[in-house]
């Protein structure tokens, strides 16, 4: 069976207080993050951290895209001002300071390498 040339994915996740991988670019594909937004559905300001993680020589290297970024109550923030390319096995990691009020949504285009 032939592999798809392009596939669109929607990622949704409620942030937890511990960093968790929410998307991993699959083997043979690059993941192009087209949209990454976080909504705060709570009544107080909370903070969000979104990171890129890549294994280099067996060691996880984490690069923060936003770190402890404040999201006002009942508001949404866009995490990216452009696109982010994830190479195979790269991971998008999410955490917040509240385990129920920060909701992530993202759109990813997976394209065959």
Order of alpha helices (4+ residues) and beta strands (2+ residues): beta-beta-beta-beta-beta-beta-beta-beta-beta
